[in-house]
Amino acid sequence: MVFVSFRLVSSISVFPVGSRPRALKVGCMQRSHEHLWDPTRRIISVADSRLNQLLLRRPERCATLSEYAQHVGIDLAEVLELFAPYLDDGTLALESFGDEVFLHTAPLGRPAPREHADVPANLWERLRSASSLELSFAVWRLIRSMERSGWAVETNAAKLLFGLAPLVRAPFFGVQVGAQVVPVLPFPSPVELAGPTSLLAEYSRAGASAVSVVCDAGALDEVCTHVRRWSLSHRYPPTMSVLVLEAPRYNPVLLAAADGSIEPVSVSRETALLNV
């Protein structure tokens, strides 16, 4: 884990603890409904209203400094300058991996120290709270790749796990399919995918109506075979459907118990002659 703190000299106004700038309205429409706000703590406020909107209303939209700069339409150096007071006091921190610099909204964990400003969890914090730096980076790249292919991604744990029994291997994110959020299982091995203790078995027992499996390019047939094998291993057909998404386009292939390619068919000499 690499936390980098920057101290930048600028003309940013730093508001006293407990006060709020007049330009920032803190009505319920201005803040994330997913974050449990602490009324006794000051709310994070940077000297740019557009950046405040991202931090308070849509925190899950961004993970890297370049993404914040792109969404707001300002230079990367200016984004760093705006975050400087909170990077300096430890409310925020930077983590670097590869060529990217990520913004962590709770470097000391949650609940954050009382002296730190209240800030909702951004996408990077959501990923890092459940995985290592390397794995979080890989999941972030997958999320962005799927979004470029047209998928709407959901990372809110409450929506991902709604209606499910406790999971040992909870999903990092899901995709929106109609009105439903379908958990994503990224690149599982054949052993992880099928079998009595597999991911499919765990999610089926938890009550998931559908899951999506992401596989490498060229692995679609193999993954579909393992899914069908898992489905046929049950005395009664499972009710859970499986979406197989093959990288890099992630076009969905739906496999369900009612699928004719899964349903076992008894073939005799008589039925074979009828089909000639």
C-alpha positions as CSV (number, residue, x, y, z in Angstrom):
1,M,0.0,0.0,0.0
2,V,1.4,3.4,-1.0
3,F,-0.1,6.5,0.4
4,V,1.2,9.8,-1.0
5,S,0.5,13.1,0.7
6,F,1.0,16.4,-1.1
7,R,1.4,19.8,0.5
8,L,0.7,22.5,-2.0
9,V,0.8,26.3,-1.3
10,S,-2.3,27.9,-2.8
11,S,-5.0,30.4,-2.3
12,I,-7.6,27.9,-1.3
13,S,-9.8,29.0,1.6
14,V,-9.8,26.5,4.4
15,F,-13.0,26.7,6.5
16,P,-12.9,26.2,10.3
17,V,-14.0,22.9,11.8
18,G,-17.7,22.8,12.0
19,S,-18.4,25.6,9.5
20,R,-19.6,25.3,5.9
21,P,-19.0,27.7,3.0
22,R,-22.1,29.8,2.0
23,A,-21.9,28.6,-1.6
24,L,-22.5,25.0,-0.6
25,K,-26.0,24.0,0.2
26,V,-26.2,20.8,2.2
27,G,-29.8,19.8,1.6
28,C,-30.6,16.2,1.0
29,M,-30.6,16.6,-2.7
30,Q,-27.0,17.7,-2.6
31,R,-25.6,14.6,-0.9
32,S,-25.3,11.0,-1.6
33,H,-28.3,9.0,-0.3
34,E,-26.1,5.9,0.2
35,H,-23.7,7.5,2.7
36,L,-24.5,7.6,6.4
37,W,-23.9,11.2,7.2
38,D,-22.6,12.2,10.6
39,P,-24.4,15.5,11.6
40,T,-21.6,16.2,14.2
41,R,-18.8,16.3,11.6
42,R,-18.0,18.9,9.0
43,I,-18.6,18.0,5.4
44,I,-15.8,18.0,2.9
45,S,-15.8,21.1,0.7
46,V,-13.4,22.0,-2.1
47,A,-13.3,25.4,-3.9
48,D,-15.0,24.1,-7.0
49,S,-18.8,23.4,-7.1
50,R,-18.5,20.8,-9.9
51,L,-16.0,18.8,-7.9
52,N,-18.1,19.1,-4.8
53,Q,-21.0,17.6,-6.8
54,L,-18.9,14.6,-7.6
55,L,-17.7,14.1,-4.1
56,L,-21.0,14.5,-2.4
57,R,-23.7,13.4,-4.9
58,R,-21.9,10.9,-7.2
59,P,-18.9,9.6,-5.3
60,E,-19.0,6.2,-7.1
61,R,-18.3,7.8,-10.5
62,C,-14.6,8.4,-10.0
63,A,-11.5,6.6,-8.8
64,T,-8.4,8.3,-10.3
65,L,-7.3,11.9,-10.3
66,S,-7.5,11.9,-14.1
67,E,-11.2,10.8,-13.9
68,Y,-12.0,13.7,-11.5
69,A,-10.2,16.1,-13.9
70,Q,-12.1,14.7,-16.9
71,H,-15.5,14.8,-15.3
72,V,-15.0,18.4,-14.0
73,G,-13.2,19.7,-17.0
74,I,-10.1,21.1,-15.3
75,D,-6.4,20.3,-15.3
76,L,-5.0,17.5,-13.2
77,A,-2.7,20.0,-11.4
78,E,-5.8,22.0,-10.4
79,V,-7.5,18.9,-9.1
80,L,-4.5,18.2,-6.9
81,E,-4.5,21.8,-5.7
82,L,-8.2,21.6,-4.7
83,F,-7.7,18.4,-2.8
84,A,-4.5,19.6,-1.1
85,P,-5.9,20.6,2.3
86,Y,-7.6,17.2,2.7
87,L,-4.5,15.3,1.5
88,D,-2.4,17.2,4.0
89,D,-4.6,16.5,7.0
90,G,-5.1,12.8,6.1
91,T,-8.8,12.9,5.2
92,L,-7.8,11.8,1.7
93,A,-4.8,10.0,0.3
94,L,-3.3,9.0,-3.0
95,E,-2.4,5.5,-4.1
96,S,-0.5,4.8,-7.3
97,F,-0.4,1.7,-9.4
98,G,0.9,1.5,-12.9
99,D,0.4,4.8,-14.6
100,E,-2.6,5.7,-12.5
101,V,-3.0,7.7,-9.3
102,F,-6.1,6.9,-7.3
103,L,-7.9,8.9,-4.7
104,H,-8.7,7.1,-1.5
105,T,-11.5,8.7,0.5
106,A,-10.9,6.8,3.8
107,P,-7.2,6.0,4.1
108,L,-7.5,5.3,7.8
109,G,-10.7,3.2,7.4
110,R,-14.2,3.8,8.6
111,P,-15.4,5.2,10.8
112,A,-12.8,8.0,10.1
113,P,-11.2,10.0,12.9
114,R,-13.5,12.7,14.3
115,E,-11.2,15.5,13.1
116,H,-11.5,14.4,9.5
117,A,-14.2,15.8,7.2
118,D,-17.1,13.6,6.3
119,V,-16.8,12.3,2.8
120,P,-18.7,9.5,1.0
121,A,-16.8,6.5,-0.3
122,N,-15.7,6.9,-4.0
123,L,-15.2,3.9,-6.3
124,W,-11.6,3.4,-5.3
125,E,-12.4,3.1,-1.6
126,R,-15.2,0.6,-2.4
127,L,-12.7,-1.6,-4.3
128,R,-9.9,-1.2,-1.8
129,S,-12.1,-2.0,1.2
130,A,-12.4,-5.6,-0.1
131,S,-9.2,-6.3,-2.0
132,S,-5.5,-5.7,-2.4
133,L,-4.0,-2.8,-4.4
134,E,-3.2,-5.0,-7.4
135,L,-6.7,-6.7,-7.5
136,S,-8.5,-3.4,-7.0
137,F,-6.6,-2.0,-10.0
138,A,-7.5,-5.1,-12.1
139,V,-11.2,-4.8,-11.1
140,W,-11.2,-1.0,-11.9
141,R,-9.8,-1.7,-15.4
142,L,-12.5,-4.4,-15.9
143,I,-15.3,-2.0,-14.8
144,R,-14.1,0.7,-17.2
145,S,-13.8,-1.8,-20.0
146,M,-17.3,-3.0,-19.5
147,E,-18.7,0.5,-19.3
148,R,-17.1,1.3,-22.6
149,S,-18.9,-1.7,-24.0
150,G,-22.2,-0.2,-22.9
151,W,-22.8,-2.0,-19.5
152,A,-24.2,0.0,-16.6
153,V,-22.1,-1.0,-13.5
154,E,-23.3,-1.0,-9.9
155,T,-20.8,-1.1,-7.0
156,N,-23.2,-0.3,-4.1
157,A,-23.0,-3.3,-1.8
158,A,-26.6,-2.8,-0.6
159,K,-27.9,-3.1,-4.1
160,L,-25.6,-6.0,-5.0
161,L,-26.5,-8.1,-2.1
162,F,-30.2,-7.2,-1.8
163,G,-32.3,-10.3,-1.2
164,L,-29.3,-12.6,-1.0
165,A,-28.2,-14.8,1.9
166,P,-24.6,-14.1,3.3
167,L,-21.9,-14.8,0.7
168,V,-18.4,-16.0,1.5
169,R,-17.2,-14.6,-1.9
170,A,-19.2,-11.4,-2.3
171,P,-19.1,-9.7,-5.7
172,F,-17.0,-6.6,-6.3
173,F,-19.6,-5.1,-8.7
174,G,-22.7,-6.0,-10.7
175,V,-24.3,-5.0,-14.0
176,Q,-27.7,-3.6,-14.6
177,V,-30.0,-5.9,-16.5
178,G,-33.4,-4.3,-16.8
179,A,-34.5,-3.4,-13.3
180,Q,-32.2,-6.0,-11.7
181,V,-28.6,-5.8,-10.6
182,V,-26.7,-9.0,-11.6
183,P,-23.5,-9.9,-9.7
184,V,-20.4,-10.2,-11.8
185,L,-18.0,-13.1,-11.4
186,P,-14.8,-12.1,-13.2
187,F,-12.6,-14.7,-14.9
188,P,-13.2,-17.7,-12.6
189,S,-11.2,-20.9,-13.1
190,P,-13.1,-24.1,-14.1
191,V,-12.7,-25.3,-10.5
192,E,-14.1,-22.0,-9.1
193,L,-17.0,-22.0,-11.5
194,A,-18.4,-25.6,-11.3
195,G,-18.7,-28.1,-8.5
196,P,-20.4,-28.5,-5.1
197,T,-18.5,-25.6,-3.5
198,S,-18.2,-23.5,-6.7
199,L,-19.2,-19.9,-7.1
200,L,-22.3,-20.9,-9.0
201,A,-23.4,-23.2,-6.2
202,E,-22.7,-20.6,-3.6
203,Y,-24.8,-17.9,-5.4
204,S,-27.5,-20.3,-6.2
205,R,-27.8,-21.3,-2.5
206,A,-27.8,-17.6,-1.6
207,G,-30.9,-17.1,-3.7
208,A,-29.5,-15.2,-6.7
209,S,-31.8,-15.3,-9.7
210,A,-28.9,-14.6,-12.0
211,V,-25.2,-14.1,-12.1
212,S,-22.9,-13.0,-14.9
213,V,-19.5,-14.7,-15.6
214,V,-16.8,-12.8,-17.4
215,C,-14.4,-14.9,-19.4
216,D,-11.3,-14.3,-21.6
217,A,-11.6,-14.0,-25.4
218,G,-11.8,-17.5,-26.9
219,A,-13.0,-19.1,-23.6
220,L,-16.7,-18.8,-24.2
221,D,-17.4,-22.4,-25.3
222,E,-15.4,-23.8,-22.3
223,V,-17.2,-21.6,-19.8
224,C,-20.6,-22.5,-21.3
225,T,-19.7,-26.2,-21.0
226,H,-18.8,-25.8,-17.4
227,V,-22.0,-23.9,-16.6
228,R,-24.1,-26.6,-18.4
229,R,-22.3,-29.3,-16.5
230,W,-23.0,-27.6,-13.2
231,S,-26.7,-27.2,-14.2
232,L,-27.0,-30.9,-15.1
233,S,-25.3,-32.0,-11.8
234,H,-28.5,-31.1,-9.9
235,R,-31.4,-33.5,-9.4
236,Y,-33.7,-30.6,-10.0
237,P,-32.8,-27.8,-12.5
238,P,-31.5,-24.7,-10.7
239,T,-33.6,-21.6,-11.0
240,M,-30.5,-19.3,-11.4
241,S,-29.7,-18.1,-14.9
242,V,-26.1,-17.4,-16.0
243,L,-25.0,-14.6,-18.3
244,V,-21.6,-15.4,-19.9
245,L,-19.8,-12.2,-21.1
246,E,-16.7,-12.8,-23.3
247,A,-14.1,-10.1,-23.3
248,P,-13.5,-7.7,-24.9
249,R,-17.0,-7.0,-26.2
250,Y,-18.9,-8.6,-23.3
251,N,-21.8,-9.7,-25.5
252,P,-24.2,-11.7,-23.3
253,V,-24.9,-15.4,-23.8
254,L,-27.8,-16.5,-21.6
255,L,-27.8,-20.0,-20.1
256,A,-30.8,-21.1,-18.1
257,A,-32.3,-24.3,-16.9
258,A,-35.0,-24.1,-19.6
259,D,-32.3,-23.7,-22.3
260,G,-32.6,-26.6,-24.8
261,S,-28.8,-26.9,-24.9
262,I,-28.8,-27.6,-21.1
263,E,-31.9,-29.8,-20.8
264,P,-30.9,-33.5,-21.1
265,V,-32.5,-35.3,-24.0
266,S,-33.0,-39.1,-24.1
267,V,-32.2,-40.4,-27.6
268,S,-33.2,-43.9,-28.7
269,R,-32.9,-45.8,-32.0
270,E,-36.6,-45.0,-32.7
271,T,-36.2,-41.2,-32.0
272,A,-33.0,-41.1,-34.1
273,L,-34.8,-42.7,-37.1
274,L,-37.7,-40.2,-36.8
275,N,-35.2,-37.4,-37.2
276,V,-33.6,-38.8,-40.4
